Amino acid sequence: MQTSLLLKLVIAVITVSQLSSCAVVAVGGVAATVTVLADRRTAGVQAIDKGIEWEANSALSKRFGDNAHITVTSFNQKVLLTGEVKDADIKGEAGAYVKAMKNVRSVFNELRIGPNSSYTSRANDAYLESKIKTQMIFTEKLPSNSMAIVAEGSSVYLLGILTQDEADLAKKITSNTNGVKDVYVYFDIISDAEKTRLEKEGKATQSQSDSPPKYQ
């Protein structure tokens, strides 16, 4: 019962986040105000990330078939590879392919050598991702929409555009979530001044520049 309620809540919050920068969500009969911060990537970078994921996922699936189960996640043109591969050669080849792709800034190859994960394991990881996402949504001043959360075998990988304080908070929340084994972070750290600039502009997706934020 609790699991079903949580999943419904996640779907509701994500749906609302696409419609407004501020939402009121009912939780257990109590209205809770949720501040949904905009994605700090520009519209152009978001499109590039989607293109990288689509191209890489399609190419690697065709190339390796059942010899690998690879998930490609791109955020701010930094690419994370998670999943399982048959041997070290496939892991290296997959990493090299993505690294050579246009618009890819860097690659974090976290592929594990071993049999493909089961559907049960993948379902558990998906639930873990939703649980962490929900906690971050309800954490004040934490820009959950400027992060990607990937769970693989109960290990959690975080990418995003955050200040150092935000990054520390995100890692703490993830580490304290029941069921999480390890936490790995690949954040782009921005200054408080850059954060203020993005917030004054409103949604970063409305920016006319496709350049990523200035990093420390």
N, CA and C atoms as a LAMMPS dump frame, in Angstrom:
ITEM: TIMESTEP
0
ITEM: NUMBER OF ATOMS
648
ITEM: BOX BOUNDS ff ff ff
-5.0000000000000000e+02 5.0000000000000000e+02
-5.0000000000000000e+02 5.0000000000000000e+02
-5.0000000000000000e+02 5.0000000000000000e+02
ITEM: ATOMS id mol type element x y z
1 1 1 N 0.825 -1.203 0
2 1 2 C 0 0 0
3 1 3 C 0.86 1.254 0
4 2 1 N 1.879 1.29 0.85
5 2 2 C 2.771 2.433 0.921
6 2 3 C 3.533 2.609 -0.39
7 3 1 N 3.965 1.486 -0.982
8 3 2 C 4.691 1.555 -2.247
9 3 3 C 3.824 2.141 -3.341
10 4 1 N 2.564 1.705 -3.409
11 4 2 C 1.652 2.204 -4.421
12 4 3 C 1.428 3.698 -4.258
13 5 1 N 1.247 4.146 -3.015
14 5 2 C 1.031 5.564 -2.755
15 5 3 C 2.238 6.385 -3.151
16 6 1 N 3.421 5.873 -2.849
17 6 2 C 4.652 6.59 -3.179
18 6 3 C 4.806 6.751 -4.681
19 7 1 N 4.559 5.689 -5.426
20 7 2 C 4.699 5.751 -6.872
21 7 3 C 3.691 6.726 -7.477
22 8 1 N 2.468 6.745 -6.936
23 8 2 C 1.472 7.685 -7.428
24 8 3 C 1.901 9.123 -7.147
25 9 1 N 2.499 9.321 -5.975
26 9 2 C 2.971 10.648 -5.606
27 9 3 C 4.066 11.119 -6.536
28 10 1 N 4.997 10.222 -6.85
29 10 2 C 6.09 10.572 -7.762
30 10 3 C 5.546 11 -9.108
31 11 1 N 4.622 10.222 -9.648
32 11 2 C 4.047 10.533 -10.953
33 11 3 C 3.347 11.888 -10.918
34 12 1 N 2.628 12.148 -9.838
35 12 2 C 1.902 13.41 -9.726
36 12 3 C 2.844 14.594 -9.673
37 13 1 N 3.883 14.465 -8.875
38 13 2 C 4.83 15.576 -8.722
39 13 3 C 5.549 15.858 -10.025
40 14 1 N 6.005 14.796 -10.709
41 14 2 C 6.721 14.982 -11.968
42 14 3 C 5.813 15.615 -13.01
43 15 1 N 4.555 15.197 -13.026
44 15 2 C 3.608 15.766 -13.983
45 15 3 C 3.404 17.246 -13.729
46 16 1 N 3.206 17.599 -12.459
47 16 2 C 2.988 18.995 -12.104
48 16 3 C 4.207 19.837 -12.414
49 17 1 N 5.395 19.265 -12.226
50 17 2 C 6.632 20.023 -12.434
51 17 3 C 6.794 20.477 -13.876
52 18 1 N 6.132 19.787 -14.795
53 18 2 C 6.21 20.177 -16.193
54 18 3 C 5.293 21.357 -16.507
55 19 1 N 4.378 21.668 -15.575
56 19 2 C 3.372 22.685 -15.84
57 19 3 C 3.622 23.998 -15.128
58 20 1 N 4.322 23.959 -14
59 20 2 C 4.448 25.169 -13.203
60 20 3 C 5.725 25.166 -12.406
61 21 1 N 6.188 26.37 -12.033
62 21 2 C 7.394 26.476 -11.208
63 21 3 C 7.06 26.308 -9.737
64 22 1 N 5.788 26.265 -9.408
65 22 2 C 5.389 26.068 -8.021
66 22 3 C 4.108 25.261 -8.002
67 23 1 N 4.037 24.27 -7.121
68 23 2 C 2.874 23.399 -7.102
69 23 3 C 2.458 23.107 -5.678
70 24 1 N 1.18 22.774 -5.502
71 24 2 C 0.678 22.339 -4.209
72 24 3 C 0.261 20.89 -4.344
73 25 1 N 0.854 20.012 -3.553
74 25 2 C 0.592 18.582 -3.638
75 25 3 C -0.028 18.113 -2.342
76 26 1 N -1.08 17.314 -2.426
77 26 2 C -1.738 16.798 -1.232
78 26 3 C -1.072 15.507 -0.804
79 27 1 N -0.616 15.463 0.424
80 27 2 C 0.041 14.275 0.95
81 27 3 C -0.684 13.855 2.219
82 28 1 N -1.352 12.699 2.155
83 28 2 C -2.064 12.211 3.339
84 28 3 C -3.113 13.185 3.821
85 29 1 N -3.748 13.931 2.907
86 29 2 C -4.789 14.864 3.292
87 29 3 C -4.265 16.224 3.682
88 30 1 N -2.947 16.41 3.69
89 30 2 C -2.35 17.686 4.072
90 30 3 C -1.717 18.32 2.842
91 31 1 N -2.024 19.566 2.59
92 31 2 C -1.47 20.251 1.426
93 31 3 C -0.045 20.673 1.712
94 32 1 N 0.868 20.314 0.808
95 32 2 C 2.28 20.668 0.969
96 32 3 C 2.722 21.458 -0.249
97 33 1 N 3.346 22.588 -0.017
98 33 2 C 3.829 23.418 -1.115
99 33 3 C 5.185 22.92 -1.575
100 34 1 N 5.332 22.673 -2.87
101 34 2 C 6.569 22.159 -3.434
102 34 3 C 7.119 23.184 -4.409
103 35 1 N 8.304 23.675 -4.173
104 35 2 C 8.944 24.588 -5.1
105 35 3 C 9.748 23.778 -6.108
106 36 1 N 9.379 23.854 -7.361
107 36 2 C 10.042 23.089 -8.402
108 36 3 C 10.972 24.019 -9.16
109 37 1 N 12.269 23.871 -8.984
110 37 2 C 13.233 24.732 -9.635
111 37 3 C 13.492 24.262 -11.061
112 38 1 N 13.744 25.219 -11.929
113 38 2 C 13.932 24.904 -13.339
114 38 3 C 15.246 24.174 -13.561
115 39 1 N 15.291 23.442 -14.663
116 39 2 C 16.514 22.796 -15.109
117 39 3 C 17.532 23.877 -15.428
118 40 1 N 18.728 23.773 -14.877
119 40 2 C 19.744 24.804 -15.079
120 40 3 C 20.476 24.678 -16.409
121 41 1 N 20.186 23.627 -17.152
122 41 2 C 20.737 23.53 -18.504
123 41 3 C 19.927 24.405 -19.453
124 42 1 N 20.561 24.917 -20.485
125 42 2 C 19.814 25.628 -21.509
126 42 3 C 18.988 24.63 -22.316
127 43 1 N 18.043 25.172 -23.078
128 43 2 C 17.22 24.309 -23.931
129 43 3 C 18.097 23.559 -24.928
130 44 1 N 19.119 24.24 -25.446
131 44 2 C 20.008 23.606 -26.403
132 44 3 C 20.772 22.445 -25.812
133 45 1 N 21.272 22.621 -24.598
134 45 2 C 22.026 21.542 -23.946
135 45 3 C 21.113 20.378 -23.601
136 46 1 N 19.894 20.671 -23.178
137 46 2 C 18.941 19.587 -22.902
138 46 3 C 18.694 18.754 -24.158
139 47 1 N 18.556 19.426 -25.284
140 47 2 C 18.337 18.716 -26.55
141 47 3 C 19.565 17.884 -26.92
142 48 1 N 20.749 18.439 -26.701
143 48 2 C 21.976 17.7 -26.979
144 48 3 C 22.045 16.445 -26.114
145 49 1 N 21.72 16.581 -24.841
146 49 2 C 21.751 15.43 -23.936
147 49 3 C 20.81 14.325 -24.399
148 50 1 N 19.607 14.715 -24.794
149 50 2 C 18.654 13.711 -25.278
150 50 3 C 19.174 13.02 -26.533
151 51 1 N 19.813 13.812 -27.408
152 51 2 C 20.367 13.239 -28.629
153 51 3 C 21.498 12.261 -28.349
154 52 1 N 22.356 12.615 -27.403
155 52 2 C 23.452 11.722 -27.019
156 52 3 C 22.902 10.408 -26.484
157 53 1 N 21.926 10.493 -25.605
158 53 2 C 21.346 9.277 -25.02
159 53 3 C 20.711 8.405 -26.083
160 54 1 N 19.939 9.007 -26.964
161 54 2 C 19.257 8.222 -27.999
162 54 3 C 20.257 7.54 -28.915
163 55 1 N 21.23 8.306 -29.403
164 55 2 C 22.203 7.758 -30.348
165 55 3 C 23.048 6.661 -29.708
166 56 1 N 23.554 6.918 -28.492
167 56 2 C 24.431 5.954 -27.839
168 56 3 C 23.679 4.69 -27.441
169 57 1 N 22.502 4.842 -26.869
170 57 2 C 21.724 3.663 -26.477
171 57 3 C 21.407 2.788 -27.685
172 58 1 N 21.017 3.422 -28.778
173 58 2 C 20.676 2.68 -29.989
174 58 3 C 21.901 1.973 -30.561
175 59 1 N 23.016 2.688 -30.664
176 59 2 C 24.222 2.122 -31.268
177 59 3 C 24.798 0.985 -30.435
178 60 1 N 24.858 1.165 -29.119
179 60 2 C 25.445 0.138 -28.256
180 60 3 C 24.566 -1.105 -28.189
181 61 1 N 23.255 -0.899 -28.23
182 61 2 C 22.339 -2.042 -28.212
183 61 3 C 22.501 -2.886 -29.478
184 62 1 N 22.618 -2.224 -30.614
185 62 2 C 22.796 -2.942 -31.882
186 62 3 C 24.152 -3.64 -31.93
187 63 1 N 25.162 -2.981 -31.388
188 63 2 C 26.516 -3.514 -31.484
189 63 3 C 26.733 -4.73 -30.589
190 64 1 N 26.188 -4.709 -29.378
191 64 2 C 26.512 -5.757 -28.409
192 64 3 C 25.368 -6.717 -28.119
193 65 1 N 24.152 -6.35 -28.459
194 65 2 C 23.025 -7.247 -28.27
195 65 3 C 22.904 -7.776 -26.851
196 66 1 N 22.722 -9.098 -26.734
197 66 2 C 22.543 -9.725 -25.419
198 66 3 C 23.842 -9.847 -24.622
199 67 1 N 24.953 -9.451 -25.215
200 67 2 C 26.227 -9.498 -24.495
201 67 3 C 26.401 -8.324 -23.53
202 68 1 N 25.423 -7.441 -23.518
203 68 2 C 25.519 -6.283 -22.63
204 68 3 C 24.141 -5.719 -22.327
205 69 1 N 24.026 -5.136 -21.168
206 69 2 C 22.845 -4.349 -20.788
207 69 3 C 23.395 -2.993 -20.345
208 70 1 N 23.314 -2.001 -21.243
209 70 2 C 23.955 -0.705 -21.004
210 70 3 C 22.91 0.403 -20.979
211 71 1 N 22.995 1.236 -19.952
212 71 2 C 22.147 2.421 -19.846
213 71 3 C 23.024 3.657 -19.994
214 72 1 N 22.642 4.542 -20.903
215 72 2 C 23.401 5.766 -21.157
216 72 3 C 22.629 6.951 -20.591
217 73 1 N 23.269 7.709 -19.72
218 73 2 C 22.66 8.897 -19.135
219 73 3 C 23.559 10.089 -19.415
220 74 1 N 23.005 11.11 -20.055
221 74 2 C 23.776 12.319 -20.355
222 74 3 C 23.158 13.508 -19.64
223 75 1 N 23.984 14.262 -18.917
224 75 2 C 23.509 15.476 -18.253
225 75 3 C 24.583 16.543 -18.406
226 76 1 N 24.204 17.638 -19.056
227 76 2 C 25.139 18.721 -19.333
228 76 3 C 26.345 18.21 -20.127
229 77 1 N 26.062 17.262 -21.001
230 77 2 C 27.044 16.678 -21.924
231 77 3 C 28.112 15.835 -21.231
232 78 1 N 27.861 15.469 -19.981
233 78 2 C 28.69 14.495 -19.279
234 78 3 C 27.922 13.181 -19.292
235 79 1 N 28.564 12.113 -19.747
236 79 2 C 27.854 10.859 -20.002
237 79 3 C 28.259 9.778 -19.01
238 80 1 N 27.244 9.149 -18.435
239 80 2 C 27.429 8.049 -17.493
240 80 3 C 26.974 6.748 -18.137
241 81 1 N 27.823 5.729 -18.085
242 81 2 C 27.468 4.398 -18.581
243 81 3 C 27.312 3.462 -17.392
244 82 1 N 26.139 2.869 -17.263
245 82 2 C 25.885 1.909 -16.187
246 82 3 C 25.285 0.643 -16.776
247 83 1 N 25.363 -0.44 -16.009
248 83 2 C 24.828 -1.709 -16.465
249 83 3 C 25.881 -2.797 -16.418
250 84 1 N 25.663 -3.827 -17.218
251 84 2 C 26.55 -4.989 -17.185
252 84 3 C 27.006 -5.359 -18.599
253 85 1 N 28.238 -5.828 -18.683
254 85 2 C 28.78 -6.288 -19.964
255 85 3 C 29.463 -7.638 -19.771
256 86 1 N 29.577 -8.361 -20.868
257 86 2 C 30.115 -9.722 -20.803
258 86 3 C 31.583 -9.758 -20.413
259 87 1 N 32.377 -8.794 -20.93
260 87 2 C 33.814 -8.822 -20.633
261 87 3 C 34.411 -7.421 -20.694
262 88 1 N 35.699 -7.322 -20.35
263 88 2 C 36.387 -6.039 -20.301
264 88 3 C 36.516 -5.404 -21.676
265 89 1 N 36.613 -6.218 -22.725
266 89 2 C 36.724 -5.671 -24.073
267 89 3 C 35.478 -4.874 -24.451
268 90 1 N 34.317 -5.412 -24.136
269 90 2 C 33.067 -4.71 -24.438
270 90 3 C 32.972 -3.42 -23.626
271 91 1 N 33.371 -3.481 -22.37
272 91 2 C 33.354 -2.279 -21.531
273 91 3 C 34.22 -1.19 -22.144
274 92 1 N 35.411 -1.54 -22.539
275 92 2 C 36.319 -0.563 -23.134
276 92 3 C 35.812 -0.023 -24.455
277 93 1 N 35.256 -0.907 -25.285
278 93 2 C 34.753 -0.501 -26.589
279 93 3 C 33.561 0.444 -26.449
280 94 1 N 32.693 0.133 -25.498
281 94 2 C 31.521 0.992 -25.262
282 94 3 C 31.956 2.383 -24.806
283 95 1 N 32.904 2.429 -23.888
284 95 2 C 33.393 3.701 -23.407
285 95 3 C 34.053 4.523 -24.497
286 96 1 N 34.849 3.868 -25.33
287 96 2 C 35.55 4.561 -26.41
288 96 3 C 34.563 5.106 -27.445
289 97 1 N 33.521 4.332 -27.737
290 97 2 C 32.529 4.771 -28.71
291 97 3 C 31.855 6.065 -28.243
292 98 1 N 31.422 6.075 -26.998
293 98 2 C 30.715 7.251 -26.481
294 98 3 C 31.657 8.446 -26.364
295 99 1 N 32.879 8.205 -25.94
296 99 2 C 33.851 9.292 -25.8
297 99 3 C 34.108 9.983 -27.131
298 100 1 N 34.017 9.241 -28.222
299 100 2 C 34.287 9.802 -29.551
300 100 3 C 33.072 10.517 -30.15
301 101 1 N 31.936 10.438 -29.484
302 101 2 C 30.728 11.062 -30.018
303 101 3 C 30.807 12.579 -29.979
304 102 1 N 30.166 13.209 -30.948
305 102 2 C 30.097 14.665 -31.002
306 102 3 C 29.35 15.202 -29.791
307 103 1 N 29.83 16.293 -29.232
308 103 2 C 29.201 17.023 -28.126
309 103 3 C 29.383 16.387 -26.753
310 104 1 N 30.066 15.257 -26.665
311 104 2 C 30.303 14.622 -25.361
312 104 3 C 31.509 15.28 -24.693
313 105 1 N 31.31 15.814 -23.499
314 105 2 C 32.393 16.472 -22.758
315 105 3 C 33.278 15.473 -22.036
316 106 1 N 32.654 14.488 -21.387
317 106 2 C 33.402 13.485 -20.623
318 106 3 C 32.545 12.244 -20.446
319 107 1 N 33.203 11.12 -20.159
320 107 2 C 32.505 9.841 -20.006
321 107 3 C 32.923 9.19 -18.683
322 108 1 N 31.931 8.729 -17.933
323 108 2 C 32.173 7.982 -16.707
324 108 3 C 31.696 6.555 -16.941
325 109 1 N 32.653 5.66 -17.127
326 109 2 C 32.338 4.283 -17.487
327 109 3 C 32.226 3.427 -16.231
328 110 1 N 30.989 3.239 -15.758
329 110 2 C 30.736 2.458 -14.551
330 110 3 C 30.136 1.094 -14.883
331 111 1 N 30.371 0.619 -16.101
332 111 2 C 29.873 -0.7 -16.503
333 111 3 C 30.55 -1.792 -15.686
334 112 1 N 29.772 -2.78 -15.293
335 112 2 C 30.3 -3.894 -14.513
336 112 3 C 30.38 -5.141 -15.379
337 113 1 N 31.417 -5.904 -15.171
338 113 2 C 31.603 -7.139 -15.929
339 113 3 C 30.874 -8.275 -15.225
340 114 1 N 29.936 -8.878 -15.94
341 114 2 C 29.149 -9.947 -15.352
342 114 3 C 27.859 -10.151 -16.124
343 115 1 N 27.005 -11.061 -15.672
344 115 2 C 25.741 -11.341 -16.364
345 115 3 C 24.792 -10.153 -16.293
346 116 1 N 23.918 -10.055 -17.265
347 116 2 C 22.924 -8.988 -17.27
348 116 3 C 22.034 -9.082 -16.038
349 117 1 N 21.667 -7.922 -15.499
350 117 2 C 20.818 -7.896 -14.31
351 117 3 C 19.425 -8.426 -14.627
352 118 1 N 18.747 -8.901 -13.618
353 118 2 C 17.398 -9.44 -13.785
354 118 3 C 16.385 -8.305 -13.827
355 119 1 N 15.184 -8.615 -14.313
356 119 2 C 14.129 -7.614 -14.332
357 119 3 C 13.742 -7.202 -12.922
358 120 1 N 13.829 -8.123 -11.988
359 120 2 C 13.526 -7.798 -10.59
360 120 3 C 14.512 -6.778 -10.049
361 121 1 N 15.785 -6.989 -10.36
362 121 2 C 16.816 -6.055 -9.917
363 121 3 C 16.6 -4.674 -10.538
364 122 1 N 16.235 -4.64 -11.8
365 122 2 C 16.018 -3.358 -12.467
366 122 3 C 14.801 -2.644 -11.904
367 123 1 N 13.765 -3.407 -11.544
368 123 2 C 12.575 -2.815 -10.931
369 123 3 C 12.911 -2.226 -9.561
370 124 1 N 13.747 -2.926 -8.82
371 124 2 C 14.168 -2.414 -7.512
372 124 3 C 14.964 -1.122 -7.668
373 125 1 N 15.815 -1.064 -8.682
374 125 2 C 16.588 0.144 -8.925
375 125 3 C 15.682 1.31 -9.319
376 126 1 N 14.68 1.025 -10.135
377 126 2 C 13.745 2.075 -10.552
378 126 3 C 12.982 2.621 -9.347
379 127 1 N 12.597 1.736 -8.453
380 127 2 C 11.893 2.168 -7.237
381 127 3 C 12.812 3.003 -6.359
382 128 1 N 14.076 2.604 -6.263
383 128 2 C 15.046 3.349 -5.462
384 128 3 C 15.238 4.754 -6.038
385 129 1 N 15.331 4.854 -7.35
386 129 2 C 15.459 6.163 -7.994
387 129 3 C 14.261 7.049 -7.656
388 130 1 N 13.054 6.491 -7.74
389 130 2 C 11.845 7.276 -7.471
390 130 3 C 11.791 7.72 -6.013
391 131 1 N 12.256 6.864 -5.116
392 131 2 C 12.244 7.204 -3.689
393 131 3 C 13.194 8.359 -3.395
394 132 1 N 14.383 8.325 -3.983
395 132 2 C 15.36 9.397 -3.786
396 132 3 C 14.851 10.692 -4.412
397 133 1 N 14.305 10.596 -5.623
398 133 2 C 13.778 11.766 -6.315
399 133 3 C 12.693 12.438 -5.482
400 134 1 N 11.814 11.649 -4.894
401 134 2 C 10.738 12.199 -4.075
402 134 3 C 11.287 12.954 -2.874
403 135 1 N 12.284 12.377 -2.205
404 135 2 C 12.878 13.049 -1.053
405 135 3 C 13.523 14.372 -1.46
406 136 1 N 14.164 14.395 -2.615
407 136 2 C 14.828 15.622 -3.058
408 136 3 C 13.81 16.685 -3.454
409 137 1 N 12.703 16.27 -4.045
410 137 2 C 11.656 17.214 -4.421
411 137 3 C 11.13 17.944 -3.193
412 138 1 N 11.009 17.231 -2.084
413 138 2 C 10.457 17.818 -0.868
414 138 3 C 11.531 18.38 0.062
415 139 1 N 12.76 18.535 -0.456
416 139 2 C 13.819 19.168 0.326
417 139 3 C 13.968 20.607 -0.131
418 140 1 N 13.798 21.54 0.782
419 140 2 C 13.808 22.958 0.457
420 140 3 C 15.137 23.382 -0.178
421 141 1 N 15.031 24.155 -1.23
422 141 2 C 16.163 24.769 -1.921
423 141 3 C 17.112 23.772 -2.59
424 142 1 N 16.655 22.557 -2.805
425 142 2 C 17.464 21.592 -3.533
426 142 3 C 16.886 21.447 -4.936
427 143 1 N 17.618 21.841 -5.977
428 143 2 C 17.093 21.856 -7.347
429 143 3 C 17.039 20.463 -7.96
430 144 1 N 16.046 19.699 -7.597
431 144 2 C 15.951 18.308 -8.054
432 144 3 C 15.839 18.215 -9.574
433 145 1 N 15.31 19.243 -10.221
434 145 2 C 15.176 19.208 -11.68
435 145 3 C 16.49 19.467 -12.393
436 146 1 N 17.521 19.801 -11.635
437 146 2 C 18.848 19.995 -12.231
438 146 3 C 19.775 18.849 -11.876
439 147 1 N 19.185 17.667 -11.693
440 147 2 C 19.968 16.474 -11.385
441 147 3 C 19.444 15.272 -12.149
442 148 1 N 20.341 14.335 -12.384
443 148 2 C 19.954 13.023 -12.899
444 148 3 C 20.33 12.003 -11.832
445 149 1 N 19.411 11.096 -11.534
446 149 2 C 19.617 10.08 -10.507
447 149 3 C 19.54 8.715 -11.166
448 150 1 N 20.605 7.946 -11.066
449 150 2 C 20.665 6.626 -11.693
450 150 3 C 21.035 5.592 -10.641
451 151 1 N 20.193 4.573 -10.494
452 151 2 C 20.476 3.471 -9.576
453 151 3 C 20.791 2.22 -10.374
454 152 1 N 21.837 1.532 -9.994
455 152 2 C 22.244 0.294 -10.666
456 152 3 C 22.81 -0.648 -9.622
457 153 1 N 22.09 -1.751 -9.376
458 153 2 C 22.536 -2.699 -8.372
459 153 3 C 22.626 -2.098 -6.987
460 154 1 N 21.7 -1.18 -6.671
461 154 2 C 21.625 -0.491 -5.374
462 154 3 C 22.727 0.547 -5.168
463 155 1 N 23.598 0.717 -6.162
464 155 2 C 24.533 1.837 -6.145
465 155 3 C 23.853 2.994 -6.873
466 156 1 N 24.074 4.213 -6.39
467 156 2 C 23.393 5.373 -6.961
468 156 3 C 24.419 6.37 -7.494
469 157 1 N 24.165 6.867 -8.703
470 157 2 C 25.042 7.814 -9.376
471 157 3 C 24.275 9.122 -9.574
472 158 1 N 24.902 10.231 -9.221
473 158 2 C 24.259 11.53 -9.305
474 158 3 C 25.024 12.451 -10.25
475 159 1 N 24.313 13.061 -11.185
476 159 2 C 24.873 14.085 -12.053
477 159 3 C 24.025 15.335 -11.908
478 160 1 N 24.601 16.502 -12.148
479 160 2 C 23.799 17.707 -12.051
480 160 3 C 24.626 18.968 -12.029
481 161 1 N 23.922 20.106 -11.937
482 161 2 C 24.548 21.424 -11.872
483 161 3 C 24.147 22.045 -10.549
484 162 1 N 25.039 22.003 -9.566
485 162 2 C 24.713 22.415 -8.203
486 162 3 C 25.822 23.25 -7.582
487 163 1 N 25.457 24.018 -6.561
488 163 2 C 26.483 24.65 -5.738
489 163 3 C 27.073 23.574 -4.823
490 164 1 N 28.167 23.889 -4.156
491 164 2 C 28.782 22.897 -3.286
492 164 3 C 27.85 22.499 -2.147
493 165 1 N 27.149 23.465 -1.571
494 165 2 C 26.215 23.157 -0.48
495 165 3 C 25.087 22.259 -0.979
496 166 1 N 24.565 22.538 -2.152
497 166 2 C 23.505 21.707 -2.725
498 166 3 C 24.02 20.299 -2.998
499 167 1 N 25.234 20.208 -3.515
500 167 2 C 25.824 18.906 -3.809
501 167 3 C 25.994 18.072 -2.542
502 168 1 N 26.464 18.704 -1.48
503 168 2 C 26.64 17.999 -0.209
504 168 3 C 25.307 17.497 0.327
505 169 1 N 24.268 18.327 0.199
506 169 2 C 22.941 17.945 0.678
507 169 3 C 22.373 16.792 -0.137
508 170 1 N 22.535 16.864 -1.454
509 170 2 C 22.029 15.795 -2.326
510 170 3 C 22.706 14.467 -2
511 171 1 N 24.009 14.508 -1.781
512 171 2 C 24.738 13.28 -1.455
513 171 3 C 24.292 12.731 -0.1
514 172 1 N 24.059 13.617 0.858
515 172 2 C 23.631 13.189 2.188
516 172 3 C 22.268 12.507 2.137
517 173 1 N 21.328 13.117 1.412
518 173 2 C 19.991 12.538 1.289
519 173 3 C 20.067 11.162 0.649
520 174 1 N 20.848 11.05 -0.411
521 174 2 C 20.973 9.78 -1.113
522 174 3 C 21.614 8.719 -0.226
523 175 1 N 22.677 9.08 0.462
524 175 2 C 23.387 8.131 1.321
525 175 3 C 22.508 7.617 2.448
526 176 1 N 21.594 8.472 2.932
527 176 2 C 20.735 8.099 4.057
528 176 3 C 19.459 7.386 3.628
529 177 1 N 19.278 7.198 2.331
530 177 2 C 18.079 6.514 1.837
531 177 3 C 18.223 5.007 2.016
532 178 1 N 17.22 4.406 2.613
533 178 2 C 17.243 2.968 2.855
534 178 3 C 17.337 2.194 1.538
535 179 1 N 18.285 1.264 1.477
536 179 2 C 18.463 0.447 0.283
537 179 3 C 19.63 0.877 -0.583
538 180 1 N 20.2 2.055 -0.306
539 180 2 C 21.339 2.538 -1.094
540 180 3 C 22.631 1.942 -0.552
541 181 1 N 23.424 1.346 -1.444
542 181 2 C 24.681 0.714 -1.045
543 181 3 C 25.85 1.684 -1.144
544 182 1 N 25.998 2.332 -2.299
545 182 2 C 27.09 3.282 -2.522
546 182 3 C 26.548 4.489 -3.271
547 183 1 N 27.228 5.63 -3.119
548 183 2 C 26.83 6.849 -3.819
549 183 3 C 28.041 7.414 -4.557
550 184 1 N 27.857 7.71 -5.853
551 184 2 C 28.913 8.29 -6.67
552 184 3 C 28.389 9.591 -7.274
553 185 1 N 29.173 10.672 -7.16
554 185 2 C 28.703 11.976 -7.637
555 185 3 C 29.592 12.487 -8.762
556 186 1 N 28.95 13.063 -9.769
557 186 2 C 29.646 13.64 -10.918
558 186 3 C 29.054 15.021 -11.212
559 187 1 N 28.985 15.851 -10.206
560 187 2 C 28.352 17.152 -10.348
561 187 3 C 29.255 18.168 -11.047
562 188 1 N 28.619 19.106 -11.74
563 188 2 C 29.273 20.338 -12.158
564 188 3 C 28.977 21.344 -11.052
565 189 1 N 30.012 21.814 -10.365
566 189 2 C 29.822 22.722 -9.243
567 189 3 C 29.86 24.169 -9.74
568 190 1 N 28.796 24.92 -9.428
569 190 2 C 28.727 26.33 -9.799
570 190 3 C 28.839 27.184 -8.545
571 191 1 N 29.205 28.435 -8.727
572 191 2 C 29.321 29.369 -7.614
573 191 3 C 27.937 29.852 -7.193
574 192 1 N 27.862 30.458 -6.016
575 192 2 C 26.6 31.047 -5.562
576 192 3 C 26.174 32.183 -6.49
577 193 1 N 27.159 32.9 -7.032
578 193 2 C 26.841 33.983 -7.962
579 193 3 C 26.192 33.443 -9.237
580 194 1 N 26.719 32.32 -9.737
581 194 2 C 26.131 31.707 -10.931
582 194 3 C 24.736 31.176 -10.633
583 195 1 N 24.548 30.623 -9.456
584 195 2 C 23.221 30.162 -9.048
585 195 3 C 22.235 31.327 -9.041
586 196 1 N 22.652 32.463 -8.457
587 196 2 C 21.791 33.641 -8.398
588 196 3 C 21.453 34.142 -9.795
589 197 1 N 22.443 34.122 -10.686
590 197 2 C 22.203 34.558 -12.059
591 197 3 C 21.15 33.695 -12.737
592 198 1 N 21.272 32.379 -12.567
593 198 2 C 20.31 31.463 -13.184
594 198 3 C 18.91 31.656 -12.614
595 199 1 N 18.831 31.895 -11.308
596 199 2 C 17.525 32.075 -10.687
597 199 3 C 16.878 33.391 -11.117
598 200 1 N 17.689 34.426 -11.305
599 200 2 C 17.143 35.708 -11.759
600 200 3 C 16.627 35.612 -13.184
601 201 1 N 17.257 34.785 -13.971
602 201 2 C 16.823 34.602 -15.355
603 201 3 C 15.542 33.792 -15.439
604 202 1 N 15.192 33.127 -14.324
605 202 2 C 14.032 32.248 -14.343
606 202 3 C 14.437 30.894 -14.851
607 203 1 N 13.694 30.333 -15.74
608 203 2 C 14.026 29.035 -16.287
609 203 3 C 15.269 29.135 -17.166
610 204 1 N 16.243 28.314 -16.853
611 204 2 C 17.48 28.33 -17.633
612 204 3 C 17.224 27.919 -19.08
613 205 1 N 16.152 27.219 -19.324
614 205 2 C 15.841 26.757 -20.671
615 205 3 C 15.473 27.896 -21.609
616 206 1 N 15.213 29.093 -21.053
617 206 2 C 14.85 30.228 -21.878
618 206 3 C 16.08 31.033 -22.297
619 207 1 N 17.244 30.597 -21.837
620 207 2 C 18.473 31.3 -22.18
621 207 3 C 18.745 31.201 -23.677
622 208 1 N 19.306 32.253 -24.245
623 208 2 C 19.628 32.261 -25.668
624 208 3 C 20.986 31.633 -25.954
625 209 1 N 21.744 31.355 -24.901
626 209 2 C 23.074 30.786 -25.072
627 209 3 C 23.048 29.301 -24.84
628 210 1 N 23.78 28.566 -25.675
629 210 2 C 23.888 27.12 -25.512
630 210 3 C 25.121 26.736 -24.704
631 211 1 N 25.838 27.732 -24.198
632 211 2 C 27.042 27.445 -23.428
633 211 3 C 26.67 26.952 -22.044
634 212 1 N 27.397 25.95 -21.505
635 212 2 C 27.115 25.471 -20.155
636 212 3 C 27.481 26.535 -19.132
637 213 1 N 26.953 26.456 -17.889
638 213 2 C 27.276 27.453 -16.865
639 213 3 C 28.77 27.49 -16.592
640 214 1 N 29.219 28.601 -16.018
641 214 2 C 30.623 28.734 -15.643
642 214 3 C 30.875 27.958 -14.365
643 215 1 N 31.884 27.117 -14.383
644 215 2 C 32.146 26.264 -13.231
645 215 3 C 33.326 26.794 -12.437
646 216 1 N 33.344 26.447 -11.17
647 216 2 C 34.472 26.795 -10.327
648 216 3 C 35.651 25.913 -10.645
